[in-house]
Amino acid sequence: MFSWKSPPPKAILTPCIGVCVLDASGHCEGCHRNIDEIARWGSLDDAERMRLMDEVLPQRAQAGPAA
């Protein structure tokens, strides 16, 4: 009989779509995160990830790349 000693890990929420190129403003062209947000993503809690994905990143996407 198989049993988990601990619950299976949860999937980490991510806006990454595999287009990993920084634009002139320092935001990823695919997910719109900056390099600091990308680096810290794994250590953020789900609430902060959701705040970024629901509020911050859509605003950046709508604003478009900086010239």
PDBQT receptor file of N, H, CA, C and O in Angstrom, charges set to zero:
ATOM      1  N   MET A   1       0.845  -1.182   0.000  1.00  0.00    +0.000 N 
ATOM      2  CA  MET A   1       0.000   0.000   0.000  1.00  0.00    +0.000 C 
ATOM      3  C   MET A   1       0.891   1.247   0.000  1.00  0.00    +0.000 C 
ATOM      4  O   MET A   1       1.851   1.324   0.767  1.00  0.00    +0.000 OA
ATOM      5  N   PHE A   2       0.587   2.185  -0.827  1.00  0.00    +0.000 N 
ATOM      6  H   PHE A   2      -0.193   2.122  -1.450  1.00  0.00    +0.000 HD
ATOM      7  CA  PHE A   2       1.358   3.413  -0.965  1.00  0.00    +0.000 C 
ATOM      8  C   PHE A   2       0.717   4.525  -0.148  1.00  0.00    +0.000 C 
ATOM      9  O   PHE A   2      -0.505   4.672  -0.149  1.00  0.00    +0.000 OA
ATOM     10  N   SER A   3       1.529   5.302   0.543  1.00  0.00    +0.000 N 
ATOM     11  H   SER A   3       2.522   5.182   0.543  1.00  0.00    +0.000 HD
ATOM     12  CA  SER A   3       1.007   6.464   1.248  1.00  0.00    +0.000 C 
ATOM     13  C   SER A   3       2.062   7.565   1.244  1.00  0.00    +0.000 C 
ATOM     14  O   SER A   3       3.262   7.293   1.260  1.00  0.00    +0.000 OA
ATOM     15  N   TRP A   4       1.604   8.785   1.222  1.00  0.00    +0.000 N 
ATOM     16  H   TRP A   4       0.629   9.006   1.209  1.00  0.00    +0.000 HD
ATOM     17  CA  TRP A   4       2.502   9.937   1.294  1.00  0.00    +0.000 C 
ATOM     18  C   TRP A   4       2.840  10.205   2.746  1.00  0.00    +0.000 C 
ATOM     19  O   TRP A   4       1.967  10.171   3.613  1.00  0.00    +0.000 OA
ATOM     20  N   LYS A   5       4.087  10.466   3.004  1.00  0.00    +0.000 N 
ATOM     21  H   LYS A   5       4.796  10.494   2.299  1.00  0.00    +0.000 HD
ATOM     22  CA  LYS A   5       4.465  10.870   4.350  1.00  0.00    +0.000 C 
ATOM     23  C   LYS A   5       4.136  12.338   4.564  1.00  0.00    +0.000 C 
ATOM     24  O   LYS A   5       3.905  12.784   5.688  1.00  0.00    +0.000 OA
ATOM     25  N   SER A   6       4.119  13.075   3.471  1.00  0.00    +0.000 N 
ATOM     26  H   SER A   6       4.307  12.713   2.558  1.00  0.00    +0.000 HD
ATOM     27  CA  SER A   6       3.707  14.470   3.522  1.00  0.00    +0.000 C 
ATOM     28  C   SER A   6       2.886  14.735   2.260  1.00  0.00    +0.000 C 
ATOM     29  O   SER A   6       3.009  14.004   1.277  1.00  0.00    +0.000 OA
ATOM     30  N   PRO A   7       2.051  15.773   2.279  1.00  0.00    +0.000 N 
ATOM     31  CA  PRO A   7       1.237  16.039   1.104  1.00  0.00    +0.000 C 
ATOM     32  C   PRO A   7       2.113  16.354  -0.107  1.00  0.00    +0.000 C 
ATOM     33  O   PRO A   7       3.204  16.902   0.045  1.00  0.00    +0.000 OA
ATOM     34  N   PRO A   8       1.643  16.009  -1.311  1.00  0.00    +0.000 N 
ATOM     35  CA  PRO A   8       2.424  16.330  -2.499  1.00  0.00    +0.000 C 
ATOM     36  C   PRO A   8       2.588  17.843  -2.624  1.00  0.00    +0.000 C 
ATOM     37  O   PRO A   8       1.710  18.595  -2.199  1.00  0.00    +0.000 OA
ATOM     38  N   PRO A   9       3.694  18.294  -3.197  1.00  0.00    +0.000 N 
ATOM     39  CA  PRO A   9       3.902  19.735  -3.317  1.00  0.00    +0.000 C 
ATOM     40  C   PRO A   9       2.875  20.369  -4.248  1.00  0.00    +0.000 C 
ATOM     41  O   PRO A   9       2.444  19.772  -5.235  1.00  0.00    +0.000 OA
ATOM     42  N   LYS A  10       2.497  21.597  -3.904  1.00  0.00    +0.000 N 
ATOM     43  H   LYS A  10       2.847  22.083  -3.103  1.00  0.00    +0.000 HD
ATOM     44  CA  LYS A  10       1.573  22.350  -4.751  1.00  0.00    +0.000 C 
ATOM     45  C   LYS A  10       2.340  22.917  -5.932  1.00  0.00    +0.000 C 
ATOM     46  O   LYS A  10       3.523  23.239  -5.823  1.00  0.00    +0.000 OA
ATOM     47  N   ALA A  11       1.663  23.035  -7.050  1.00  0.00    +0.000 N 
ATOM     48  H   ALA A  11       0.701  22.774  -7.138  1.00  0.00    +0.000 HD
ATOM     49  CA  ALA A  11       2.267  23.682  -8.205  1.00  0.00    +0.000 C 
ATOM     50  C   ALA A  11       2.452  25.169  -7.901  1.00  0.00    +0.000 C 
ATOM     51  O   ALA A  11       1.594  25.794  -7.278  1.00  0.00    +0.000 OA
ATOM     52  N   ILE A  12       3.566  25.721  -8.342  1.00  0.00    +0.000 N 
ATOM     53  H   ILE A  12       4.262  25.213  -8.848  1.00  0.00    +0.000 HD
ATOM     54  CA  ILE A  12       3.816  27.143  -8.138  1.00  0.00    +0.000 C 
ATOM     55  C   ILE A  12       3.121  27.918  -9.242  1.00  0.00    +0.000 C 
ATOM     56  O   ILE A  12       3.352  27.679 -10.427  1.00  0.00    +0.000 OA
ATOM     57  N   LEU A  13       2.266  28.850  -8.840  1.00  0.00    +0.000 N 
ATOM     58  H   LEU A  13       2.078  29.044  -7.878  1.00  0.00    +0.000 HD
ATOM     59  CA  LEU A  13       1.594  29.706  -9.807  1.00  0.00    +0.000 C 
ATOM     60  C   LEU A  13       2.626  30.558 -10.524  1.00  0.00    +0.000 C 
ATOM     61  O   LEU A  13       3.527  31.106  -9.890  1.00  0.00    +0.000 OA
ATOM     62  N   THR A  14       2.503  30.675 -11.836  1.00  0.00    +0.000 N 
ATOM     63  H   THR A  14       1.771  30.230 -12.351  1.00  0.00    +0.000 HD
ATOM     64  CA  THR A  14       3.448  31.476 -12.590  1.00  0.00    +0.000 C 
ATOM     65  C   THR A  14       2.791  32.065 -13.837  1.00  0.00    +0.000 C 
ATOM     66  O   THR A  14       1.965  31.411 -14.474  1.00  0.00    +0.000 OA
ATOM     67  N   PRO A  15       3.155  33.291 -14.183  1.00  0.00    +0.000 N 
ATOM     68  CA  PRO A  15       2.653  33.888 -15.408  1.00  0.00    +0.000 C 
ATOM     69  C   PRO A  15       3.573  33.596 -16.600  1.00  0.00    +0.000 C 
ATOM     70  O   PRO A  15       3.309  34.062 -17.709  1.00  0.00    +0.000 OA
ATOM     71  N   CYS A  16       4.642  32.838 -16.386  1.00  0.00    +0.000 N 
ATOM     72  H   CYS A  16       4.857  32.460 -15.485  1.00  0.00    +0.000 HD
ATOM     73  CA  CYS A  16       5.624  32.582 -17.446  1.00  0.00    +0.000 C 
ATOM     74  C   CYS A  16       4.977  31.848 -18.616  1.00  0.00    +0.000 C 
ATOM     75  O   CYS A  16       4.266  30.859 -18.438  1.00  0.00    +0.000 OA
ATOM     76  N   ILE A  17       5.241  32.360 -19.819  1.00  0.00    +0.000 N 
ATOM     77  H   ILE A  17       5.818  33.163 -19.964  1.00  0.00    +0.000 HD
ATOM     78  CA  ILE A  17       4.751  31.705 -21.036  1.00  0.00    +0.000 C 
ATOM     79  C   ILE A  17       5.907  31.267 -21.927  1.00  0.00    +0.000 C 
ATOM     80  O   ILE A  17       5.706  30.873 -23.076  1.00  0.00    +0.000 OA
ATOM     81  N   GLY A  18       7.128  31.340 -21.380  1.00  0.00    +0.000 N 
ATOM     82  H   GLY A  18       7.291  31.659 -20.447  1.00  0.00    +0.000 HD
ATOM     83  CA  GLY A  18       8.293  30.866 -22.105  1.00  0.00    +0.000 C 
ATOM     84  C   GLY A  18       8.885  31.860 -23.096  1.00  0.00    +0.000 C 
ATOM     85  O   GLY A  18       9.728  31.488 -23.912  1.00  0.00    +0.000 OA
ATOM     86  N   VAL A  19       8.456  33.115 -23.038  1.00  0.00    +0.000 N 
ATOM     87  H   VAL A  19       7.771  33.418 -22.375  1.00  0.00    +0.000 HD
ATOM     88  CA  VAL A  19       9.035  34.170 -23.871  1.00  0.00    +0.000 C 
ATOM     89  C   VAL A  19       9.885  35.022 -22.929  1.00  0.00    +0.000 C 
ATOM     90  O   VAL A  19       9.433  36.049 -22.424  1.00  0.00    +0.000 OA
ATOM     91  N   CYS A  20      11.101  34.588 -22.706  1.00  0.00    +0.000 N 
ATOM     92  H   CYS A  20      11.469  33.754 -23.117  1.00  0.00    +0.000 HD
ATOM     93  CA  CYS A  20      11.937  35.176 -21.660  1.00  0.00    +0.000 C 
ATOM     94  C   CYS A  20      12.960  36.146 -22.243  1.00  0.00    +0.000 C 
ATOM     95  O   CYS A  20      14.132  35.809 -22.406  1.00  0.00    +0.000 OA
ATOM     96  N   VAL A  21      12.495  37.356 -22.554  1.00  0.00    +0.000 N 
ATOM     97  H   VAL A  21      11.543  37.630 -22.422  1.00  0.00    +0.000 HD
ATOM     98  CA  VAL A  21      13.331  38.408 -23.105  1.00  0.00    +0.000 C 
ATOM     99  C   VAL A  21      12.972  39.696 -22.389  1.00  0.00    +0.000 C 
ATOM    100  O   VAL A  21      11.800  40.067 -22.325  1.00  0.00    +0.000 OA
ATOM    101  N   LEU A  22      13.980  40.389 -21.844  1.00  0.00    +0.000 N 
ATOM    102  H   LEU A  22      14.933  40.089 -21.896  1.00  0.00    +0.000 HD
ATOM    103  CA  LEU A  22      13.713  41.655 -21.159  1.00  0.00    +0.000 C 
ATOM    104  C   LEU A  22      13.653  42.787 -22.169  1.00  0.00    +0.000 C 
ATOM    105  O   LEU A  22      14.487  42.871 -23.071  1.00  0.00    +0.000 OA
ATOM    106  N   ASP A  23      12.654  43.664 -22.014  1.00  0.00    +0.000 N 
ATOM    107  H   ASP A  23      11.976  43.596 -21.282  1.00  0.00    +0.000 HD
ATOM    108  CA  ASP A  23      12.529  44.827 -22.891  1.00  0.00    +0.000 C 
ATOM    109  C   ASP A  23      13.358  45.982 -22.337  1.00  0.00    +0.000 C 
ATOM    110  O   ASP A  23      14.060  45.821 -21.339  1.00  0.00    +0.000 OA
ATOM    111  N   ALA A  24      13.280  47.131 -22.976  1.00  0.00    +0.000 N 
ATOM    112  H   ALA A  24      12.710  47.262 -23.787  1.00  0.00    +0.000 HD
ATOM    113  CA  ALA A  24      14.088  48.292 -22.572  1.00  0.00    +0.000 C 
ATOM    114  C   ALA A  24      13.784  48.761 -21.152  1.00  0.00    +0.000 C 
ATOM    115  O   ALA A  24      14.641  49.360 -20.502  1.00  0.00    +0.000 OA
ATOM    116  N   SER A  25      12.573  48.496 -20.667  1.00  0.00    +0.000 N 
ATOM    117  H   SER A  25      11.877  48.010 -21.196  1.00  0.00    +0.000 HD
ATOM    118  CA  SER A  25      12.208  48.921 -19.315  1.00  0.00    +0.000 C 
ATOM    119  C   SER A  25      12.606  47.886 -18.262  1.00  0.00    +0.000 C 
ATOM    120  O   SER A  25      12.408  48.117 -17.069  1.00  0.00    +0.000 OA
ATOM    121  N   GLY A  26      13.166  46.745 -18.688  1.00  0.00    +0.000 N 
ATOM    122  H   GLY A  26      13.327  46.558 -19.657  1.00  0.00    +0.000 HD
ATOM    123  CA  GLY A  26      13.589  45.713 -17.753  1.00  0.00    +0.000 C 
ATOM    124  C   GLY A  26      12.502  44.723 -17.395  1.00  0.00    +0.000 C 
ATOM    125  O   GLY A  26      12.639  43.971 -16.429  1.00  0.00    +0.000 OA
ATOM    126  N   HIS A  27      11.411  44.714 -18.170  1.00  0.00    +0.000 N 
ATOM    127  H   HIS A  27      11.300  45.325 -18.953  1.00  0.00    +0.000 HD
ATOM    128  CA  HIS A  27      10.322  43.766 -17.935  1.00  0.00    +0.000 C 
ATOM    129  C   HIS A  27      10.370  42.665 -18.987  1.00  0.00    +0.000 C 
ATOM    130  O   HIS A  27      10.706  42.913 -20.145  1.00  0.00    +0.000 OA
ATOM    131  N   CYS A  28      10.034  41.458 -18.576  1.00  0.00    +0.000 N 
ATOM    132  H   CYS A  28       9.762  41.256 -17.635  1.00  0.00    +0.000 HD
ATOM    133  CA  CYS A  28       9.981  40.339 -19.505  1.00  0.00    +0.000 C 
ATOM    134  C   CYS A  28       8.875  40.582 -20.529  1.00  0.00    +0.000 C 
ATOM    135  O   CYS A  28       7.762  40.962 -20.167  1.00  0.00    +0.000 OA
ATOM    136  N   GLU A  29       9.183  40.360 -21.805  1.00  0.00    +0.000 N 
ATOM    137  H   GLU A  29      10.087  40.051 -22.099  1.00  0.00    +0.000 HD
ATOM    138  CA  GLU A  29       8.184  40.560 -22.856  1.00  0.00    +0.000 C 
ATOM    139  C   GLU A  29       7.052  39.537 -22.775  1.00  0.00    +0.000 C 
ATOM    140  O   GLU A  29       5.954  39.788 -23.272  1.00  0.00    +0.000 OA
ATOM    141  N   GLY A  30       7.312  38.387 -22.153  1.00  0.00    +0.000 N 
ATOM    142  H   GLY A  30       8.204  38.183 -21.750  1.00  0.00    +0.000 HD
ATOM    143  CA  GLY A  30       6.286  37.356 -22.048  1.00  0.00    +0.000 C 
ATOM    144  C   GLY A  30       5.376  37.521 -20.846  1.00  0.00    +0.000 C 
ATOM    145  O   GLY A  30       4.154  37.542 -20.986  1.00  0.00    +0.000 OA
ATOM    146  N   CYS A  31       5.969  37.637 -19.659  1.00  0.00    +0.000 N 
ATOM    147  H   CYS A  31       6.962  37.620 -19.544  1.00  0.00    +0.000 HD
ATOM    148  CA  CYS A  31       5.174  37.644 -18.423  1.00  0.00    +0.000 C 
ATOM    149  C   CYS A  31       5.069  39.019 -17.766  1.00  0.00    +0.000 C 
ATOM    150  O   CYS A  31       4.258  39.211 -16.860  1.00  0.00    +0.000 OA
ATOM    151  N   HIS A  32       5.878  39.971 -18.213  1.00  0.00    +0.000 N 
ATOM    152  H   HIS A  32       6.536  39.815 -18.949  1.00  0.00    +0.000 HD
ATOM    153  CA  HIS A  32       5.863  41.354 -17.719  1.00  0.00    +0.000 C 
ATOM    154  C   HIS A  32       6.445  41.533 -16.320  1.00  0.00    +0.000 C 
ATOM    155  O   HIS A  32       6.313  42.602 -15.725  1.00  0.00    +0.000 OA
ATOM    156  N   ARG A  33       7.094  40.481 -15.788  1.00  0.00    +0.000 N 
ATOM    157  H   ARG A  33       7.201  39.612 -16.272  1.00  0.00    +0.000 HD
ATOM    158  CA  ARG A  33       7.768  40.640 -14.501  1.00  0.00    +0.000 C 
ATOM    159  C   ARG A  33       9.126  41.292 -14.716  1.00  0.00    +0.000 C 
ATOM    160  O   ARG A  33       9.720  41.174 -15.788  1.00  0.00    +0.000 OA
ATOM    161  N   ASN A  34       9.620  41.993 -13.671  1.00  0.00    +0.000 N 
ATOM    162  H   ASN A  34       9.137  42.089 -12.800  1.00  0.00    +0.000 HD
ATOM    163  CA  ASN A  34      10.984  42.513 -13.745  1.00  0.00    +0.000 C 
ATOM    164  C   ASN A  34      11.933  41.441 -13.209  1.00  0.00    +0.000 C 
ATOM    165  O   ASN A  34      11.489  40.429 -12.666  1.00  0.00    +0.000 OA
ATOM    166  N   ILE A  35      13.231  41.665 -13.361  1.00  0.00    +0.000 N 
ATOM    167  H   ILE A  35      13.591  42.487 -13.802  1.00  0.00    +0.000 HD
ATOM    168  CA  ILE A  35      14.211  40.653 -12.992  1.00  0.00    +0.000 C 
ATOM    169  C   ILE A  35      14.146  40.311 -11.504  1.00  0.00    +0.000 C 
ATOM    170  O   ILE A  35      14.350  39.155 -11.135  1.00  0.00    +0.000 OA
ATOM    171  N   ASP A  36      13.868  41.278 -10.654  1.00  0.00    +0.000 N 
ATOM    172  H   ASP A  36      13.702  42.218 -10.953  1.00  0.00    +0.000 HD
ATOM    173  CA  ASP A  36      13.749  41.022  -9.217  1.00  0.00    +0.000 C 
ATOM    174  C   ASP A  36      12.545  40.130  -8.929  1.00  0.00    +0.000 C 
ATOM    175  O   ASP A  36      12.641  39.201  -8.127  1.00  0.00    +0.000 OA
ATOM    176  N   GLU A  37      11.414  40.403  -9.576  1.00  0.00    +0.000 N 
ATOM    177  H   GLU A  37      11.336  41.158 -10.227  1.00  0.00    +0.000 HD
ATOM    178  CA  GLU A  37      10.215  39.574  -9.367  1.00  0.00    +0.000 C 
ATOM    179  C   GLU A  37      10.451  38.149  -9.866  1.00  0.00    +0.000 C 
ATOM    180  O   GLU A  37      10.006  37.188  -9.238  1.00  0.00    +0.000 OA
ATOM    181  N   ILE A  38      11.144  38.014 -10.984  1.00  0.00    +0.000 N 
ATOM    182  H   ILE A  38      11.506  38.794 -11.494  1.00  0.00    +0.000 HD
ATOM    183  CA  ILE A  38      11.452  36.680 -11.514  1.00  0.00    +0.000 C 
ATOM    184  C   ILE A  38      12.336  35.929 -10.524  1.00  0.00    +0.000 C 
ATOM    185  O   ILE A  38      12.088  34.760 -10.228  1.00  0.00    +0.000 OA
ATOM    186  N   ALA A  39      13.359  36.594 -10.015  1.00  0.00    +0.000 N 
ATOM    187  H   ALA A  39      13.561  37.544 -10.255  1.00  0.00    +0.000 HD
ATOM    188  CA  ALA A  39      14.299  35.955  -9.082  1.00  0.00    +0.000 C 
ATOM    189  C   ALA A  39      13.626  35.553  -7.767  1.00  0.00    +0.000 C 
ATOM    190  O   ALA A  39      13.946  34.507  -7.202  1.00  0.00    +0.000 OA
ATOM    191  N   ARG A  40      12.702  36.372  -7.281  1.00  0.00    +0.000 N 
ATOM    192  H   ARG A  40      12.442  37.222  -7.740  1.00  0.00    +0.000 HD
ATOM    193  CA  ARG A  40      12.050  36.110  -5.991  1.00  0.00    +0.000 C 
ATOM    194  C   ARG A  40      10.815  35.223  -6.110  1.00  0.00    +0.000 C 
ATOM    195  O   ARG A  40      10.265  34.810  -5.088  1.00  0.00    +0.000 OA
ATOM    196  N   TRP A  41      10.364  34.919  -7.322  1.00  0.00    +0.000 N 
ATOM    197  H   TRP A  41      10.810  35.255  -8.151  1.00  0.00    +0.000 HD
ATOM    198  CA  TRP A  41       9.078  34.258  -7.535  1.00  0.00    +0.000 C 
ATOM    199  C   TRP A  41       8.899  32.996  -6.702  1.00  0.00    +0.000 C 
ATOM    200  O   TRP A  41       7.841  32.793  -6.107  1.00  0.00    +0.000 OA
ATOM    201  N   GLY A  42       9.905  32.160  -6.653  1.00  0.00    +0.000 N 
ATOM    202  H   GLY A  42      10.765  32.325  -7.136  1.00  0.00    +0.000 HD
ATOM    203  CA  GLY A  42       9.803  30.903  -5.910  1.00  0.00    +0.000 C 
ATOM    204  C   GLY A  42       9.644  31.075  -4.413  1.00  0.00    +0.000 C 
ATOM    205  O   GLY A  42       9.143  30.176  -3.738  1.00  0.00    +0.000 OA
ATOM    206  N   SER A  43      10.061  32.215  -3.882  1.00  0.00    +0.000 N 
ATOM    207  H   SER A  43      10.468  32.946  -4.431  1.00  0.00    +0.000 HD
ATOM    208  CA  SER A  43       9.946  32.437  -2.438  1.00  0.00    +0.000 C 
ATOM    209  C   SER A  43       8.725  33.273  -2.056  1.00  0.00    +0.000 C 
ATOM    210  O   SER A  43       8.457  33.458  -0.869  1.00  0.00    +0.000 OA
ATOM    211  N   LEU A  44       7.979  33.782  -3.043  1.00  0.00    +0.000 N 
ATOM    212  H   LEU A  44       8.197  33.632  -4.007  1.00  0.00    +0.000 HD
ATOM    213  CA  LEU A  44       6.766  34.547  -2.735  1.00  0.00    +0.000 C 
ATOM    214  C   LEU A  44       5.643  33.598  -2.325  1.00  0.00    +0.000 C 
ATOM    215  O   LEU A  44       5.582  32.466  -2.803  1.00  0.00    +0.000 OA
ATOM    216  N   ASP A  45       4.763  34.053  -1.449  1.00  0.00    +0.000 N 
ATOM    217  H   ASP A  45       4.813  34.973  -1.061  1.00  0.00    +0.000 HD
ATOM    218  CA  ASP A  45       3.610  33.216  -1.114  1.00  0.00    +0.000 C 
ATOM    219  C   ASP A  45       2.534  33.371  -2.202  1.00  0.00    +0.000 C 
ATOM    220  O   ASP A  45       2.600  34.280  -3.030  1.00  0.00    +0.000 OA
ATOM    221  N   ASP A  46       1.562  32.481  -2.183  1.00  0.00    +0.000 N 
ATOM    222  H   ASP A  46       1.508  31.743  -1.510  1.00  0.00    +0.000 HD
ATOM    223  CA  ASP A  46       0.522  32.485  -3.221  1.00  0.00    +0.000 C 
ATOM    224  C   ASP A  46      -0.234  33.808  -3.277  1.00  0.00    +0.000 C 
ATOM    225  O   ASP A  46      -0.609  34.261  -4.358  1.00  0.00    +0.000 OA
ATOM    226  N   ALA A  47      -0.461  34.430  -2.123  1.00  0.00    +0.000 N 
ATOM    227  H   ALA A  47      -0.157  34.062  -1.245  1.00  0.00    +0.000 HD
ATOM    228  CA  ALA A  47      -1.206  35.697  -2.094  1.00  0.00    +0.000 C 
ATOM    229  C   ALA A  47      -0.455  36.786  -2.861  1.00  0.00    +0.000 C 
ATOM    230  O   ALA A  47      -1.062  37.548  -3.613  1.00  0.00    +0.000 OA
ATOM    231  N   GLU A  48       0.855  36.857  -2.671  1.00  0.00    +0.000 N 
ATOM    232  H   GLU A  48       1.347  36.238  -2.060  1.00  0.00    +0.000 HD
ATOM    233  CA  GLU A  48       1.654  37.875  -3.373  1.00  0.00    +0.000 C 
ATOM    234  C   GLU A  48       1.740  37.553  -4.863  1.00  0.00    +0.000 C 
ATOM    235  O   GLU A  48       1.686  38.460  -5.693  1.00  0.00    +0.000 OA
ATOM    236  N   ARG A  49       1.873  36.280  -5.210  1.00  0.00    +0.000 N 
ATOM    237  H   ARG A  49       1.917  35.543  -4.536  1.00  0.00    +0.000 HD
ATOM    238  CA  ARG A  49       1.873  35.902  -6.635  1.00  0.00    +0.000 C 
ATOM    239  C   ARG A  49       0.555  36.301  -7.291  1.00  0.00    +0.000 C 
ATOM    240  O   ARG A  49       0.542  36.854  -8.391  1.00  0.00    +0.000 OA
ATOM    241  N   MET A  50      -0.543  36.020  -6.613  1.00  0.00    +0.000 N 
ATOM    242  H   MET A  50      -0.532  35.571  -5.719  1.00  0.00    +0.000 HD
ATOM    243  CA  MET A  50      -1.857  36.357  -7.170  1.00  0.00    +0.000 C 
ATOM    244  C   MET A  50      -2.025  37.864  -7.303  1.00  0.00    +0.000 C 
ATOM    245  O   MET A  50      -2.598  38.334  -8.286  1.00  0.00    +0.000 OA
ATOM    246  N   ARG A  51      -1.533  38.632  -6.326  1.00  0.00    +0.000 N 
ATOM    247  H   ARG A  51      -1.067  38.250  -5.528  1.00  0.00    +0.000 HD
ATOM    248  CA  ARG A  51      -1.619  40.092  -6.410  1.00  0.00    +0.000 C 
ATOM    249  C   ARG A  51      -0.863  40.589  -7.637  1.00  0.00    +0.000 C 
ATOM    250  O   ARG A  51      -1.361  41.432  -8.384  1.00  0.00    +0.000 OA
ATOM    251  N   LEU A  52       0.327  40.068  -7.839  1.00  0.00    +0.000 N 
ATOM    252  H   LEU A  52       0.732  39.383  -7.233  1.00  0.00    +0.000 HD
ATOM    253  CA  LEU A  52       1.100  40.473  -9.016  1.00  0.00    +0.000 C 
ATOM    254  C   LEU A  52       0.384  40.072 -10.313  1.00  0.00    +0.000 C 
ATOM    255  O   LEU A  52       0.278  40.874 -11.240  1.00  0.00    +0.000 OA
ATOM    256  N   MET A  53      -0.106  38.824 -10.372  1.00  0.00    +0.000 N 
ATOM    257  H   MET A  53      -0.019  38.173  -9.619  1.00  0.00    +0.000 HD
ATOM    258  CA  MET A  53      -0.742  38.348 -11.596  1.00  0.00    +0.000 C 
ATOM    259  C   MET A  53      -2.088  39.020 -11.866  1.00  0.00    +0.000 C 
ATOM    260  O   MET A  53      -2.465  39.207 -13.023  1.00  0.00    +0.000 OA
ATOM    261  N   ASP A  54      -2.807  39.381 -10.820  1.00  0.00    +0.000 N 
ATOM    262  H   ASP A  54      -2.502  39.230  -9.880  1.00  0.00    +0.000 HD
ATOM    263  CA  ASP A  54      -4.140  39.978 -10.993  1.00  0.00    +0.000 C 
ATOM    264  C   ASP A  54      -4.110  41.495 -11.146  1.00  0.00    +0.000 C 
ATOM    265  O   ASP A  54      -4.982  42.063 -11.804  1.00  0.00    +0.000 OA
ATOM    266  N   GLU A  55      -3.127  42.155 -10.552  1.00  0.00    +0.000 N 
ATOM    267  H   GLU A  55      -2.419  41.693 -10.018  1.00  0.00    +0.000 HD
ATOM    268  CA  GLU A  55      -3.114  43.621 -10.520  1.00  0.00    +0.000 C 
ATOM    269  C   GLU A  55      -1.937  44.239 -11.270  1.00  0.00    +0.000 C 
ATOM    270  O   GLU A  55      -2.132  45.034 -12.189  1.00  0.00    +0.000 OA
ATOM    271  N   VAL A  56      -0.733  43.878 -10.882  1.00  0.00    +0.000 N 
ATOM    272  H   VAL A  56      -0.575  43.232 -10.136  1.00  0.00    +0.000 HD
ATOM    273  CA  VAL A  56       0.467  44.556 -11.384  1.00  0.00    +0.000 C 
ATOM    274  C   VAL A  56       0.784  44.177 -12.831  1.00  0.00    +0.000 C 
ATOM    275  O   VAL A  56       0.939  45.052 -13.683  1.00  0.00    +0.000 OA
ATOM    276  N   LEU A  57       0.879  42.886 -13.107  1.00  0.00    +0.000 N 
ATOM    277  H   LEU A  57       0.753  42.175 -12.415  1.00  0.00    +0.000 HD
ATOM    278  CA  LEU A  57       1.293  42.449 -14.437  1.00  0.00    +0.000 C 
ATOM    279  C   LEU A  57       0.309  42.845 -15.542  1.00  0.00    +0.000 C 
ATOM    280  O   LEU A  57       0.759  43.245 -16.616  1.00  0.00    +0.000 OA
ATOM    281  N   PRO A  58      -1.007  42.755 -15.336  1.00  0.00    +0.000 N 
ATOM    282  CA  PRO A  58      -1.931  43.225 -16.381  1.00  0.00    +0.000 C 
ATOM    283  C   PRO A  58      -1.781  44.722 -16.685  1.00  0.00    +0.000 C 
ATOM    284  O   PRO A  58      -1.922  45.139 -17.834  1.00  0.00    +0.000 OA
ATOM    285  N   GLN A  59      -1.495  45.529 -15.655  1.00  0.00    +0.000 N 
ATOM    286  H   GLN A  59      -1.380  45.190 -14.721  1.00  0.00    +0.000 HD
ATOM    287  CA  GLN A  59      -1.279  46.957 -15.882  1.00  0.00    +0.000 C 
ATOM    288  C   GLN A  59      -0.036  47.187 -16.743  1.00  0.00    +0.000 C 
ATOM    289  O   GLN A  59      -0.038  48.035 -17.635  1.00  0.00    +0.000 OA
ATOM    290  N   ARG A  60       1.017  46.428 -16.468  1.00  0.00    +0.000 N 
ATOM    291  H   ARG A  60       1.019  45.739 -15.743  1.00  0.00    +0.000 HD
ATOM    292  CA  ARG A  60       2.227  46.558 -17.270  1.00  0.00    +0.000 C 
ATOM    293  C   ARG A  60       1.977  46.112 -18.710  1.00  0.00    +0.000 C 
ATOM    294  O   ARG A  60       2.456  46.744 -19.652  1.00  0.00    +0.000 OA
ATOM    295  N   ALA A  61       1.231  45.030 -18.879  1.00  0.00    +0.000 N 
ATOM    296  H   ALA A  61       0.842  44.516 -18.114  1.00  0.00    +0.000 HD
ATOM    297  CA  ALA A  61       0.938  44.538 -20.226  1.00  0.00    +0.000 C 
ATOM    298  C   ALA A  61       0.154  45.571 -21.010  1.00  0.00    +0.000 C 
ATOM    299  O   ALA A  61       0.417  45.794 -22.192  1.00  0.00    +0.000 OA
ATOM    300  N   GLN A  62      -0.802  46.196 -20.359  1.00  0.00    +0.000 N 
ATOM    301  H   GLN A  62      -1.016  46.015 -19.399  1.00  0.00    +0.000 HD
ATOM    302  CA  GLN A  62      -1.637  47.204 -21.022  1.00  0.00    +0.000 C 
ATOM    303  C   GLN A  62      -0.827  48.441 -21.380  1.00  0.00    +0.000 C 
ATOM    304  O   GLN A  62      -1.055  49.059 -22.420  1.00  0.00    +0.000 OA
ATOM    305  N   ALA A  63       0.122  48.803 -20.517  1.00  0.00    +0.000 N 
ATOM    306  H   ALA A  63       0.308  48.300 -19.673  1.00  0.00    +0.000 HD
ATOM    307  CA  ALA A  63       0.945  49.995 -20.763  1.00  0.00    +0.000 C 
ATOM    308  C   ALA A  63       1.901  49.766 -21.940  1.00  0.00    +0.000 C 
ATOM    309  O   ALA A  63       2.278  50.720 -22.620  1.00  0.00    +0.000 OA
ATOM    310  N   GLY A  64       2.289  48.527 -22.182  1.00  0.00    +0.000 N 
ATOM    311  H   GLY A  64       1.983  47.752 -21.630  1.00  0.00    +0.000 HD
ATOM    312  CA  GLY A  64       3.208  48.233 -23.278  1.00  0.00    +0.000 C 
ATOM    313  C   GLY A  64       4.641  48.533 -22.909  1.00  0.00    +0.000 C 
ATOM    314  O   GLY A  64       4.912  49.071 -21.836  1.00  0.00    +0.000 OA
ATOM    315  N   PRO A  65       5.578  48.183 -23.809  1.00  0.00    +0.000 N 
ATOM    316  CA  PRO A  65       6.999  48.383 -23.516  1.00  0.00    +0.000 C 
ATOM    317  C   PRO A  65       7.369  49.862 -23.512  1.00  0.00    +0.000 C 
ATOM    318  O   PRO A  65       6.775  50.679 -24.216  1.00  0.00    +0.000 OA
ATOM    319  N   ALA A  66       8.361  50.171 -22.703  1.00  0.00    +0.000 N 
ATOM    320  H   ALA A  66       8.843  49.507 -22.132  1.00  0.00    +0.000 HD
ATOM    321  CA  ALA A  66       8.868  51.555 -22.666  1.00  0.00    +0.000 C 
ATOM    322  C   ALA A  66       9.735  51.799 -23.885  1.00  0.00    +0.000 C 
ATOM    323  O   ALA A  66      10.397  50.885 -24.377  1.00  0.00    +0.000 OA
ATOM    324  N   ALA A  67       9.732  53.008 -24.362  1.00  0.00    +0.000 N 
ATOM    325  H   ALA A  67       9.194  53.750 -23.962  1.00  0.00    +0.000 HD
ATOM    326  CA  ALA A  67      10.535  53.339 -25.543  1.00  0.00    +0.000 C 
ATOM    327  C   ALA A  67      11.983  53.546 -25.167  1.00  0.00    +0.000 C 
ATOM    328  O   ALA A  67      12.810  53.833 -26.032  1.00  0.00    +0.000 OA
TER     329      ALA A  67
